[in-house]
Amino acid sequence: MSLRFLYLLLLCLALGAPALSAADEAVAPAAPLAATVASPAPAPTLAATVDQFVALLNPNIYALDENGNPTIVTKNPFNAPASDVARRVVSMTWFSSIVFLPFLILPLVLLLVVIWKFRDRGDGRKPATFTHNTRIEIIWTAIPCLALAVVAMPVYEVLYYMELPPADKKDQQVITVTGKQFAWDYEYKGIYKDSSALKKESLTTGQDIAGMQEPVILTKGRTVVLNITSQDVNHAWWVPAFGVKKDAIMGRFTNTWFTPDTLGIYKGQCAELCGRDHGMMLISAVVVEDETAARYYELLRHRDDTRPVWDAIKPAPGTAFDADKLKAAIAAYLGKEPSAAHRFALSYWIASNYASWLRGLPPANSSFAEQLGIAKPAGDARQTDKALQDAVRARRKLVDDLLAAVTIPVPAGEPVLAAHQAP
C-alpha cells in the first residue's frame, strides 16, 4: 500500500506542476507593452531605396577601397562557379587533372632517379649503350591512351551539353550581345510588358548617359541564351564564373547558353585582342531574383522619358542651372504617365546617371564642380570627392522634392508601396 500511495502522489505532483505554472503566469503582472510588442521599423526613404537599386543594378566595378583593392572582388571560378555550365566545367577540370596527374609526376620522379642513380661517380665505368625497350615503350604508350579514353567520354558529354540547352529548359532569357570597340550592347528579347500583355518587346542597354558600360542583368535560375555578334572587329564575350567564352564575329552570330544559379555581381573581359582599348573592354553581369529583374525591365521602359529631366538638371557646360526649367521638365514627365513606377523611375535614373557620371572623366576644359554649378572644392582627393557627392545628393534631393510636390492622382490598384520597396 505504501508503494502504491507513493506512486499516486508522484503522479499527481507531475500532472499538477504545469497547471500551477500556468496559474502563476496568469496572476503575474503584465509586462509593459513596449517590451512585448516591437515597434515597427521605419520605412526606408525614397533616396535610400533608390541607392540600394543603383548599387545593385549599376555597380561600380572600378571602385577601390582605402587600401587600393577592388571593392567588388572577382572570385576564383574553380572555387565559386555561378552557373550550371561552370559547375560541369569545374568538375570535369578536376576529374581530368586527377586522371593525368600521375603522368605529370611520374616522368619527373623517373628523371630525378636516373640523374641520381646513373650520375658520374668518377670510377671510370662506361655508360650504358642500349637505346630502347619495346615492352616499356608499349606500356607507356598504352596507359596514356587508356587515360585519354577515360577522360574523353565525360568531356564530350560536357561539350555537347554546352552547345545546346537541354529540351526541358523552356523558360529562356534570350539576349543579343553586340561587341564594338570598346563596349558591349545588350538587347533583351521577348520581354512581356505585363502579365496580361500578348505582345512581346525588346529592351536595349549598352552605354549609359555618362558613356559608362552598363551591366547585363540576369535572372537566377532562368536559362540565358546569348546570340553574340560584332559590329566591327572580332571580340569575345567571357565571364569565367559562368563558364562561358564565345567569339563575337562581324557578319555572323555565335551562340552560347548557361543558367546562373548564384546571386551576385560578376566581372568578365573581352578575350579577343580587338584594338587599343581592348584591356578596358570589361563585362559586368548581375544575377538577381525574378522580381528584381522585372523591376529593372520596368525601369528601362521609362528611361527615355527621363532624358529631358536629366538635361534640365545637368545643363551643358557654360549654361546656368534653371530651376523653373527643371520644374517644367518634371511636370511634363509626370504628365505622360501618372504612376508610382513612373515617379520611381525618374528618381532611379537621375541617381544612376550621377553615379556613372562621377565614375568617368569630366569633359575637356571643364570639371565636375563646374558641371554641378558649385565652387571647385579645396583639399585632397578624398575631400574633393566628398564635396562632389554632397552636391550630387543635394541635386538629387531637389528632384525628389519636386516629385513629391507634384500631385497626380494614382489609378486604383497601382502598387505604390511595391514600387519603393528595396530589392
N, C-alpha and C positions, 0 to 999 in steps of 0.2 A: 504493500500500500504506500509506503513512503516513497519508493521509486516512481510509482505512477503519479503521486501528488507532485513530486519534484518535476517530472516531465511536463505535467499540465501547467505548472507555474512558469516554467521557462517558455513554453509555447505562448502563454498569454502575454508575457513580457515582450516576446519577439513581435507579436502581432500588434501590440499596443504602442510600441515605440514610434512607428511612423505617424499614427494618429496624434500622439502627444506632440510630435514635432510640428505637424500641420497646425494643431491648435495654437501652439506657441507663436507660429508665424502669423496666425490670424489676429492675435491680440497685440502683436508687436506694433510699435508706432510706424506709420508710413514714412517711407523715405521721401526727401524733398523731390519735387517734380523735376527740378533741373538735373538731379543726379540720376533719374531713371529714364528721362526722355532726352535723347541727344538733340541739340539744336541743329536745324538744317544747315548744311554747308552753303555759303553764299554762292550764288550763280556766277559763273565766270563772265567777265566783262566782254564786250564785243572785241575790243583790241586784243585781249588775252587769247580769246578763241581764234581770232584771225592769225595771231602769231604762231599758234600751235599748227594751224593748217600750213602756213608758209614754211615753217621749219620742216614739216613732213613732206609737202608736195613740191617745194622749191629749195631743197637742201643745198647748203654751201659746201660743196665738196673740196673747195680750195682752202677752207678755214684752218687755221693753226692755233694751237693752244699757247700758253705762255712760254713753253719750252721749245716752241717751233715744230711740234709734232702735229700731224693731221688730227682734227677732231673726229672726223669720220674715217675710221680705220678699215682698210680692206683686209678681210680675214683670209687666212690660207684656205683655198678651196678644197684641199685634201682633208682638212680638219673640219671645215664648216661648209659643205656643199648646200646649195639653196634651191635645188630642183631635182626632179626625178632623174633626168638625164645625167646631171652632175653626179648624183649618188651612184649610178651604174658605172660611170666612167671611173670614179674614185675606187669603187670596189674592184673593177677589172684591173686598174693600175696596180693595186696592192697584190692582187692574185698573180698577175704577170711577174711582178717584182720578186715574189716569193719563189715562183717556179724557176726563174732564171738566176736567182741569187747564187746558187751553187756554182753556176758556170762563170760567175764573176769572181768568186772567192777561190775556187779550186786552181785555176791557172796561176794566180798569184802565189798560192801556197806551194805549188809544184815548182815555180820559178825560184822561190826562196830556198826550197830544199835542194834543188840542183846546184844553185850558186854555192851553198854551204858544203854539200857533200862532195862535189866534184871541183872544189877550188884547187888551185895550185899549191901543193904542200911543200914544194921545193925539194922533193926527194928523187927527181929525175924520171918519174913514171910517165909513160906516154899516154896521151888522151885516147879515148875510145874512138873507133873509126866507123861504127855502124851508122846507117843513115835513116832507117825506118823500121817500124814493126807493124806488119799488116793487121794483125789481130787488134792491137791497140788503136790503130787508125780507124778501123771499122767500128770499134766500140765508141770512140769519142766523136764519131760522126752520127752513129745511130741514136745515141742518147739525146743529143740536142734536137735531132729531127723529131723524136718522140715528144720532147718538151714543147716544140713548136706546134705539134698536132694537138697536144693537151690544151694549149692556150688558144689555138686558132678558133675552135668551135664556139666557146663563150664570147670571144672577141667579135666574131662575125655576128652573133646574136645581138650584141650591144650596138654594133654599127648599123645593123638592119633596123633596130629599134629607133636609132637617132634619125634615120632618113624619113620615116613616115609615122605620123601619130597613130596610135592604136585605134581601131574602129570604134571602141567603146567610149572614146573621148569626144563626145558630141558638142559640149558647150565650149566652143573655141573662141578665143580673142584674136582676131586677125589684125595685124598691124603691118602697114607698108613702111619699110625703112629705106630712106634715100640718103646716101652719103654724098658729101660735097666738100670741097676744100674751104674750111676745115671744120665741118659740123655735121649734124645729123637732123633729118626731118622725119617726123613720125605721123602717120595717118591712121587713126583708129577707125577701122571699118565696121559696118554693121552695128552701130550703136542705136538702140531704141531711145527715142526722146522721153517716153514714159511707158508705164506698164500697159496702157491701153492703145498705144500707137501701133499702127500697122506698117508704117514706112520707116525704114532704117536710114541713118545718116552717117556721114563721116566727119570726124573732127581732127584737125591738124595742129601739131605743135612743132617747134623747132628751135628757133632763137627768139627769146622774148624781146620786149620793147627796149631793153638795155643792150641787146646783142649777145646775151649770155645763153649758152646751151641749156635747153630745158631737159628735164629727165623724162624717161619713159615710165609711165605709171602702169603697173601690172597688178592683177588680182590674185591673191593667194588661192591656190587650189584650182585655178582656171587655166586650161591649156592655152599657151600662147603660140601662134603661128606667125612667123616673120617672113614676109616677102621682101627680099633685100635687093636693092639696085643702086646705081650711082648715076649722077648727072655729069660727071667729068672723068676723072682718073679712077683707077682701081682703089678700093678701100676694103676693110674687113671689120665686121661688127663682132666684137669679142668681149664677153663678160665671163671671167673664169668661174665665178660662183655658180653660174647656170650651166657650165659645161658646154658652151656654145661658142663657136668661132666660124664665121661664114664670110666669104668674099662678096664684095659689092662691086659689080661689073657694069659698066655703062652699056646700055642697049639690051640687057637681059636681066632676068630675075633668078636669084638663088633662094632657096627656101630652107628654113630650119624651124624647129619647134622645141618646146620644153614646158614643163608645168612647175612654176615657182611654188615652193611649199614652206618657205620661211619668211616671216615679215622682216623688213629691214631696208637699208639703203646700200646699194651695191655699185661698185665702180668698175669701169672697163676702159678699153682703149682701142683705137683703130690699130689693127695689127698688120697693115699693109703700107709700106713706105709710099706716101702719097704727096710729098712736097715739103715745102719749107716749114710749115707749122704742124707737121704730122704728129710730133710729140705732144701737142696741145689739143689734139682731136680726141677729147675724152668722152666717155659714156657714163651716164648715171642712170640707174634704174631703181625705182622704189616699189617694193611689194607691199600692198595694203589689203585690208579686208574689202569685201564686195561693196559694203555701204560707202566706204570712203572713196572707192573708185567711181561709184555712181555720182557722188558729190563732186568729184573732180571733173567728170564729164559735164555736169551741170554748170560748173564754173567756166568751163571752156565755151559753153554756148553764149555766155554773157560777155565774154572778153572784148569782142569788137565794139560793143556798145559803150565800154568804159574808156575807150581811147580819147574822146573829146574831153572827158573829165581830167584824164592824165595830162593832156596838152594844156589845160587851163591851170592845173595845179603846178606844173613844171614848165613854165614858159620857155621859149627859145632864148639862147644867150643874148643879152642886151635888151630883153623885153621885161618890163616890170610886171610883177605879180599883181593880178587884178582880182580882188575878192568877189566883186559883182559878176565878173565873167565866170568864176568858179561856181557861184550860186546858180547862175543860169544854166551852166552845163549839167549840174546835178539835177536841177528841176527837169530839164529835158530828158535826162537819163531815166529818172523815175517815172516820167510821163509815158514812157514806152511800155512799161510793164509794172503794174502795182503789186509786186510780190515780195515776200521776205527774202526769197532766194536771190532776187534781183538786187536788193539792197546789200545783202551779204557779199555778193559777187563784187560789187564796187569796192567795198572795204578790203576784200581779199586782194584784188588785182592792184589797187593802189599800194598796199603793203608789199606785195610780191614784186612789183616793179621797182619800188625803192630798194628792196633787199638786193635785187640783181644789180641795180644801178650803182650801189655803193661797192659792189664787188669788182667792178671794172675800172677803167681809167677815165678820168674826166676828159671832156672834149679838148681839142687843141686850143691853146691860148685862153684857157678858162680853168676853173677849179670847181670842186663840189660846193664849196661855200658860195661862190658866185651863182651857181646853178640853184642853190636854195635861197638866194637873196639875203644872205647873212654876212657879217664881217668875217674875214678869214681868221679861224681860230689860232690862238697862240699856244705855244707849248710843244711837247714832244708828240710823237705819232699817236700814242695812246690817248692823250688829252684831245688831240685833234679829232680822232675817231669818235670819242665820246660826245664832243660838241656837235659833230655831224649827225650822230644817232639821235641826240636830243632834238635837233632841228627837224629831223625826219619825223619823229614822234609827234612833235607839235603840228607839223603839216598834216599828218595823218589824222590827228585828233580834230583838226579843222573840218576835214571831210566827214568824219563820223558825226560831229556835232551838227553839221548842215544836213546830213542824212536824217538824224533824229528830229530836226526841226521841221522837216517837210512831212506833212501828214497826208497820207494817201490811203483810202480805205483798202483793207486787205480782204479779198474774197473769202467766203465761208469755206472752211476746210483747209485753208492754207497752213502748212506746217511751219508756223512762225518759230516755235521753240526748237524744233528739229534743225532748223537752218543755222542755229547758233550753238549747237552742241559740239563739243570737241570730238575729234575722231577717236 
